[in-house]
């Protein structure tokens, strides 16, 4: 793999597992030093050890993105540990399947507040404290990880948090673009991670089906008739983080293999 990110330094929130961790590996493989940010120190250390001892630096930063003070301190720690930051990837959020869906008459406001506090404001906080570094060096990349519930009904909290992320991203792009900083959001579809076997089992049990049938239904709902992996998403993010990715700014990229039967003209 070409070292397109050689000499770059990336901070990845939600970087201890799932899509965030695979993104960190992709950036590292292309030459970027990385700082993994998450709440669980033990999980962070296990994730960091998987990078091995070769290649650019790998650091861990323990922080809860629901706290502005914690995020400010985490960004400062990452800057000190890496010598600066060039790339910010925001992926710290609860998986969509863990959000409880309720009809409006039973809607729990606290669930929406939690999602906005963690994902929307969490992303805003990291961007707020990283932006001055990007402006000073007149270069930077921000890639936010949303979700395809932004185009789907069924969960108010999941839809609203991702719509807010799209709006936040475009605002960042317009404000920071003159400083050679780009901001884009990637909306993954159903993505295969280490949690996928358990998720498929849960869906199968809930729908009185089999894992094979559940997977087939999900695949059939995509234009490509297959599921993306976390490495697929990571490859897209690595491109957006590169010099070549600078042509994209303020965009919402839907990375779910296409939605079968639907036409989106925006």
C-alpha positions as a Markdown table, in Angstrom:
| # | Residue | x | y | z |
|---|---|---|---|---|
| 1 | Unk | 0.0 | 0.0 | 0.0 |
| 2 | Unk | 1.5 | 3.4 | -0.9 |
| 3 | Unk | 2.6 | 5.6 | 1.9 |
| 4 | Unk | 0.3 | 8.5 | 0.9 |
| 5 | Unk | 0.1 | 9.7 | 4.5 |
| 6 | Unk | 3.8 | 9.5 | 5.4 |
| 7 | Unk | 4.6 | 12.1 | 8.0 |
| 8 | Unk | 0.9 | 12.8 | 8.9 |
| 9 | Unk | -0.5 | 12.6 | 12.4 |
| 10 | Unk | -4.1 | 11.4 | 13.0 |
| 11 | Unk | -6.4 | 11.5 | 16.0 |
| 12 | Unk | -9.2 | 8.9 | 15.8 |
| 13 | Unk | -12.0 | 9.0 | 18.3 |
| 14 | Unk | -13.8 | 5.7 | 18.8 |
| 15 | Unk | -10.5 | 4.2 | 17.8 |
| 16 | Unk | -10.3 | 1.3 | 20.1 |
| 17 | Unk | -12.7 | -1.0 | 18.1 |
| 18 | Unk | -15.0 | -1.4 | 15.1 |
| 19 | Unk | -14.9 | 1.0 | 12.2 |
| 20 | Unk | -12.7 | 3.5 | 14.1 |
| 21 | Unk | -10.0 | 0.9 | 14.8 |
| 22 | Unk | -9.9 | -0.3 | 11.2 |
| 23 | Unk | -9.6 | 3.4 | 10.1 |
| 24 | Unk | -6.7 | 3.9 | 12.4 |
| 25 | Unk | -5.0 | 0.8 | 10.9 |
| 26 | Unk | -5.6 | 2.1 | 7.3 |
| 27 | Unk | -4.1 | 5.5 | 8.2 |
| 28 | Unk | -1.2 | 3.9 | 9.9 |
| 29 | Unk | -0.5 | 1.5 | 7.0 |
| 30 | Unk | -0.3 | 4.5 | 4.7 |
| 31 | Unk | 2.3 | 6.2 | 6.9 |
| 32 | Unk | 0.4 | 8.2 | 9.4 |
| 33 | Unk | 1.1 | 8.2 | 13.2 |
| 34 | Unk | -2.1 | 7.7 | 15.1 |
| 35 | Unk | -3.6 | 8.5 | 18.4 |
| 36 | Unk | -6.5 | 6.3 | 19.5 |
| 37 | Unk | -9.1 | 8.1 | 21.6 |
| 38 | Unk | -11.7 | 6.2 | 23.6 |
| 39 | Unk | -13.1 | 5.8 | 27.2 |
| 40 | Unk | -11.9 | 2.3 | 28.0 |
| 41 | Unk | -8.2 | 2.4 | 28.9 |
| 42 | Unk | -7.9 | -1.4 | 28.8 |
| 43 | Unk | -9.5 | -1.7 | 25.4 |
| 44 | Unk | -7.3 | 1.1 | 24.1 |
| 45 | Unk | -4.1 | -0.7 | 25.2 |
| 46 | Unk | -5.2 | -3.9 | 23.6 |
| 47 | Unk | -6.0 | -2.1 | 20.4 |
| 48 | Unk | -2.7 | -0.3 | 20.4 |
| 49 | Unk | -0.7 | -3.6 | 20.9 |
| 50 | Unk | -2.2 | -5.0 | 17.7 |
| 51 | Unk | -0.3 | -2.4 | 15.6 |
| 52 | Unk | 3.0 | -4.0 | 16.5 |
| 53 | Unk | 6.3 | -2.2 | 17.0 |
| 54 | Unk | 7.0 | -1.3 | 13.4 |
| 55 | Unk | 5.9 | 1.8 | 11.5 |
| 56 | Unk | 4.8 | 5.2 | 12.7 |
| 57 | Unk | 4.0 | 6.0 | 16.3 |
| 58 | Unk | 0.8 | 4.8 | 17.9 |
| 59 | Unk | -0.5 | 6.6 | 21.0 |
| 60 | Unk | -3.6 | 6.1 | 23.2 |
| 61 | Unk | -5.7 | 8.9 | 24.8 |
| 62 | Unk | -8.3 | 8.1 | 27.3 |
| 63 | Unk | -11.3 | 10.5 | 27.2 |
| 64 | Unk | -15.1 | 10.7 | 27.3 |
| 65 | Unk | -16.2 | 12.8 | 24.4 |
| 66 | Unk | -19.3 | 13.9 | 26.4 |
| 67 | Unk | -17.0 | 16.2 | 28.4 |
| 68 | Unk | -15.6 | 19.3 | 26.8 |
| 69 | Unk | -12.8 | 19.5 | 29.4 |
| 70 | Unk | -11.8 | 15.9 | 28.8 |
| 71 | Unk | -11.7 | 16.4 | 25.0 |
| 72 | Unk | -9.6 | 19.6 | 25.3 |
| 73 | Unk | -7.1 | 17.7 | 27.5 |
| 74 | Unk | -7.1 | 14.7 | 25.1 |
| 75 | Unk | -6.4 | 16.8 | 22.0 |
| 76 | Unk | -3.5 | 18.5 | 23.9 |
| 77 | Unk | -2.2 | 15.1 | 24.9 |
| 78 | Unk | -2.4 | 13.8 | 21.3 |
| 79 | Unk | -0.6 | 16.9 | 20.0 |
| 80 | Unk | 2.1 | 16.5 | 22.5 |
| 81 | Unk | 2.5 | 12.7 | 21.8 |
| 82 | Unk | 2.4 | 13.0 | 18.1 |
| 83 | Unk | 4.0 | 16.4 | 17.6 |
| 84 | Unk | 0.9 | 17.8 | 16.1 |
| 85 | Unk | -2.4 | 16.7 | 14.3 |
| 86 | Unk | -3.1 | 16.8 | 10.6 |
| 87 | Unk | -6.1 | 14.4 | 10.5 |
| 88 | Unk | -9.2 | 14.1 | 12.7 |
| 89 | Unk | -11.5 | 11.1 | 12.4 |
| 90 | Unk | -14.6 | 11.1 | 14.5 |
| 91 | Unk | -16.1 | 7.7 | 15.0 |
| 92 | Unk | -17.0 | 7.7 | 18.8 |
| 93 | Unk | -20.7 | 6.7 | 19.0 |
| 94 | Unk | -23.0 | 4.0 | 20.0 |
| 95 | Unk | -23.7 | 1.5 | 17.2 |
| 96 | Unk | -27.1 | 2.1 | 15.6 |
| 97 | Unk | -28.4 | -1.3 | 16.6 |
| 98 | Unk | -28.0 | -0.4 | 20.3 |
| 99 | Unk | -30.4 | 2.5 | 20.1 |
| 100 | Unk | -33.8 | 1.6 | 21.4 |
| 101 | Unk | -36.6 | 2.5 | 18.9 |
| 102 | Unk | -39.9 | 3.6 | 20.3 |
| 103 | Unk | -43.1 | 5.1 | 18.8 |
| 104 | Unk | -43.5 | 8.8 | 19.3 |
| 105 | Unk | -46.0 | 8.4 | 22.1 |
| 106 | Unk | -43.4 | 6.5 | 24.1 |
| 107 | Unk | -40.4 | 8.5 | 23.0 |
| 108 | Unk | -37.7 | 8.8 | 25.6 |
| 109 | Unk | -36.1 | 12.3 | 25.3 |
| 110 | Unk | -33.2 | 11.2 | 27.3 |
| 111 | Unk | -32.1 | 8.7 | 24.6 |
| 112 | Unk | -31.9 | 11.5 | 22.0 |
| 113 | Unk | -30.0 | 13.8 | 24.4 |
| 114 | Unk | -27.5 | 11.0 | 25.0 |
| 115 | Unk | -27.0 | 10.5 | 21.3 |
| 116 | Unk | -26.6 | 14.2 | 20.6 |
| 117 | Unk | -24.2 | 14.6 | 23.6 |
| 118 | Unk | -22.0 | 11.7 | 22.6 |
| 119 | Unk | -22.0 | 11.8 | 18.8 |
| 120 | Unk | -23.0 | 15.3 | 17.6 |
| 121 | Unk | -21.5 | 17.3 | 20.4 |
| 122 | Unk | -18.7 | 14.8 | 20.8 |
| 123 | Unk | -17.7 | 15.4 | 17.1 |
| 124 | Unk | -18.1 | 19.2 | 17.6 |
| 125 | Unk | -15.8 | 19.2 | 20.6 |
| 126 | Unk | -12.9 | 17.4 | 19.0 |
| 127 | Unk | -13.2 | 19.6 | 15.9 |
| 128 | Unk | -13.3 | 22.7 | 18.1 |
| 129 | Unk | -10.0 | 21.9 | 19.8 |
| 130 | Unk | -8.3 | 20.5 | 16.7 |
| 131 | Unk | -9.3 | 23.4 | 14.4 |
| 132 | Unk | -6.8 | 26.0 | 15.8 |
| 133 | Unk | -3.9 | 23.6 | 14.9 |
| 134 | Unk | -5.2 | 23.1 | 11.4 |
| 135 | Unk | -5.7 | 26.8 | 10.9 |
| 136 | Unk | -2.2 | 27.6 | 12.2 |
| 137 | Unk | -0.5 | 25.0 | 9.8 |
| 138 | Unk | -3.0 | 25.8 | 7.0 |
| 139 | Unk | -3.8 | 22.2 | 6.3 |
| 140 | Unk | -6.0 | 19.5 | 7.8 |
| 141 | Unk | -8.6 | 16.8 | 7.2 |
| 142 | Unk | -11.8 | 16.1 | 9.2 |
| 143 | Unk | -13.7 | 13.0 | 8.5 |
| 144 | Unk | -16.9 | 12.3 | 10.5 |
| 145 | Unk | -18.5 | 8.9 | 10.5 |
| 146 | Unk | -22.3 | 9.1 | 10.4 |
| 147 | Unk | -24.7 | 6.4 | 9.3 |
| 148 | Unk | -27.3 | 5.6 | 6.7 |
| 149 | Unk | -30.1 | 6.1 | 9.1 |
| 150 | Unk | -29.7 | 9.7 | 8.0 |
| 151 | Unk | -31.8 | 8.6 | 5.0 |
| 152 | Unk | -34.1 | 6.2 | 6.9 |
| 153 | Unk | -37.0 | 6.4 | 9.3 |
| 154 | Unk | -37.5 | 4.0 | 12.2 |
| 155 | Unk | -35.3 | 5.6 | 14.8 |
| 156 | Unk | -35.7 | 9.3 | 15.6 |
| 157 | Unk | -32.5 | 9.4 | 17.7 |
| 158 | Unk | -30.4 | 7.6 | 15.0 |
| 159 | Unk | -31.7 | 9.8 | 12.2 |
| 160 | Unk | -31.4 | 13.1 | 14.0 |
| 161 | Unk | -27.9 | 12.5 | 15.3 |
| 162 | Unk | -26.6 | 11.7 | 11.8 |
| 163 | Unk | -28.5 | 14.5 | 10.1 |
| 164 | Unk | -26.9 | 16.8 | 12.6 |
| 165 | Unk | -23.5 | 15.4 | 11.8 |
| 166 | Unk | -24.0 | 16.2 | 8.1 |
| 167 | Unk | -25.0 | 19.8 | 9.0 |
| 168 | Unk | -22.0 | 20.1 | 11.3 |
| 169 | Unk | -19.6 | 18.8 | 8.7 |
| 170 | Unk | -20.8 | 21.3 | 6.0 |
| 171 | Unk | -20.4 | 24.2 | 8.4 |
| 172 | Unk | -16.9 | 23.1 | 9.2 |
| 173 | Unk | -16.1 | 22.8 | 5.5 |
| 174 | Unk | -17.2 | 26.3 | 4.7 |
| 175 | Unk | -15.5 | 27.9 | 7.7 |
| 176 | Unk | -12.2 | 26.0 | 7.5 |
| 177 | Unk | -11.9 | 25.5 | 3.7 |
| 178 | Unk | -10.0 | 28.7 | 3.1 |
| 179 | Unk | -7.2 | 27.3 | 5.4 |
| 180 | Unk | -6.8 | 24.2 | 3.2 |
| 181 | Unk | -8.9 | 22.2 | 5.6 |
| 182 | Unk | -11.5 | 19.8 | 4.4 |
| 183 | Unk | -14.4 | 18.3 | 6.3 |
| 184 | Unk | -16.5 | 15.4 | 5.0 |
| 185 | Unk | -18.9 | 12.9 | 6.4 |
| 186 | Unk | -19.0 | 9.2 | 5.5 |
| 187 | Unk | -22.4 | 7.4 | 6.1 |
| 188 | Unk | -21.7 | 3.7 | 6.3 |
| 189 | Unk | -24.4 | 1.2 | 5.7 |
| 190 | Unk | -24.6 | -2.2 | 7.5 |
| 191 | Unk | -20.8 | -2.8 | 8.0 |
| 192 | Unk | -19.1 | -6.0 | 9.0 |
| 193 | Unk | -17.1 | -5.6 | 12.2 |
| 194 | Unk | -16.2 | -7.9 | 15.1 |
| 195 | Unk | -19.7 | -7.3 | 16.4 |
| 196 | Unk | -21.5 | -8.6 | 13.3 |
| 197 | Unk | -22.0 | -12.2 | 14.3 |
| 198 | Unk | -23.7 | -11.2 | 17.5 |
| 199 | Unk | -25.8 | -8.6 | 15.7 |
| 200 | Unk | -27.0 | -11.1 | 13.2 |
| 201 | Unk | -27.8 | -13.6 | 15.9 |
| 202 | Unk | -29.9 | -11.0 | 17.8 |
| 203 | Unk | -31.8 | -10.0 | 14.6 |
| 204 | Unk | -32.4 | -13.7 | 13.8 |
| 205 | Unk | -33.8 | -14.4 | 17.3 |
| 206 | Unk | -36.0 | -11.3 | 17.3 |
| 207 | Unk | -37.5 | -12.1 | 13.8 |
| 208 | Unk | -37.7 | -15.9 | 14.3 |
| 209 | Unk | -35.3 | -16.4 | 11.4 |
| 210 | Unk | -31.9 | -17.7 | 10.7 |
| 211 | Unk | -28.6 | -15.9 | 10.6 |
| 212 | Unk | -28.2 | -16.9 | 6.9 |
| 213 | Unk | -31.6 | -15.5 | 6.0 |
| 214 | Unk | -31.0 | -12.3 | 7.9 |
| 215 | Unk | -27.7 | -11.7 | 6.1 |
| 216 | Unk | -29.3 | -12.5 | 2.8 |
| 217 | Unk | -32.0 | -9.9 | 3.3 |
| 218 | Unk | -29.5 | -7.2 | 4.3 |
| 219 | Unk | -27.4 | -8.0 | 1.2 |
| 220 | Unk | -30.4 | -8.0 | -1.1 |
| 221 | Unk | -31.3 | -4.5 | 0.1 |
| 222 | Unk | -28.0 | -3.2 | -1.4 |
| 223 | Unk | -27.3 | -2.4 | -5.1 |
| 224 | Unk | -24.1 | -4.5 | -4.9 |
| 225 | Unk | -25.8 | -7.4 | -3.1 |
| 226 | Unk | -23.1 | -7.7 | -0.5 |
| 227 | Unk | -22.1 | -6.2 | 2.8 |
| 228 | Unk | -19.3 | -3.7 | 3.2 |
| 229 | Unk | -16.5 | -4.4 | 5.7 |
| 230 | Unk | -14.9 | -2.0 | 8.1 |
| 231 | Unk | -11.8 | -2.1 | 5.9 |
| 232 | Unk | -13.9 | -0.9 | 3.0 |
| 233 | Unk | -14.9 | 2.2 | 5.0 |
| 234 | Unk | -11.4 | 2.7 | 6.2 |
| 235 | Unk | -10.0 | 2.7 | 2.6 |
| 236 | Unk | -12.5 | 5.5 | 1.8 |
| 237 | Unk | -11.5 | 7.5 | 4.8 |
| 238 | Unk | -7.8 | 7.1 | 4.1 |
| 239 | Unk | -8.4 | 8.6 | 0.6 |
| 240 | Unk | -10.3 | 11.5 | 2.1 |
| 241 | Unk | -7.4 | 12.1 | 4.5 |
| 242 | Unk | -4.9 | 12.2 | 1.7 |
| 243 | Unk | -3.7 | 15.1 | -0.5 |
| 244 | Unk | -5.8 | 13.6 | -3.4 |
| 245 | Unk | -8.8 | 13.7 | -1.1 |
| 246 | Unk | -8.6 | 17.4 | -0.9 |
| 247 | Unk | -10.9 | 17.7 | -3.9 |
| 248 | Unk | -13.8 | 16.6 | -1.7 |
| 249 | Unk | -15.1 | 19.2 | 0.9 |
| 250 | Unk | -18.4 | 19.5 | 2.7 |
| 251 | Unk | -19.7 | 16.3 | 1.1 |
| 252 | Unk | -21.8 | 13.5 | 2.5 |
| 253 | Unk | -20.6 | 10.1 | 1.1 |
| 254 | Unk | -23.0 | 7.2 | 1.5 |
| 255 | Unk | -20.9 | 4.0 | 1.7 |
| 256 | Unk | -23.3 | 1.1 | 1.9 |
| 257 | Unk | -23.0 | -0.5 | -1.4 |
| 258 | Unk | -26.0 | 1.4 | -2.7 |
| 259 | Unk | -29.7 | 1.3 | -1.7 |
| 260 | Unk | -31.5 | -1.1 | -4.1 |
| 261 | Unk | -34.6 | 0.4 | -5.7 |
| 262 | Unk | -34.0 | 4.0 | -4.6 |
| 263 | Unk | -33.0 | 7.1 | -6.5 |
| 264 | Unk | -31.3 | 10.0 | -4.6 |
| 265 | Unk | -30.8 | 13.2 | -6.5 |
| 266 | Unk | -29.0 | 15.1 | -3.8 |
